[in-house]
Amino acid sequence: MEQTTSKTDRKKKKKKAKYVDDGHTVYSMEGLTGKQPDPQDRPQMTGKERWALIRAAFSHYLPSFLIVLGSFIVVAVLIYLWLKY
């Protein structure tokens, strides 16, 4: 039993559709210059203000972090009990 396909039939590649630029914008690249922001443009704050911001951020994210951490602990204990007995 011979195959009827030749080498050229096996090597045929699918033709790719040619991309045509129609000029529409998917995402605006304005403002993305790649330059580092000037440190003088940042708002100046004192040490107390900086630490107040850090404390506020931690106090905001702490409950979510504790819930996730507690969930991991509960799952670990359940797995331990499941595998022990």
Secondary structure, DSSP 8 states (H G I E B T S, - for coil): ------HHHHT--------------SS--TT-------GGGS----HHHHHHHHHHHHHHHHHHHHHHHHHHHHHHHHHHHHHH-
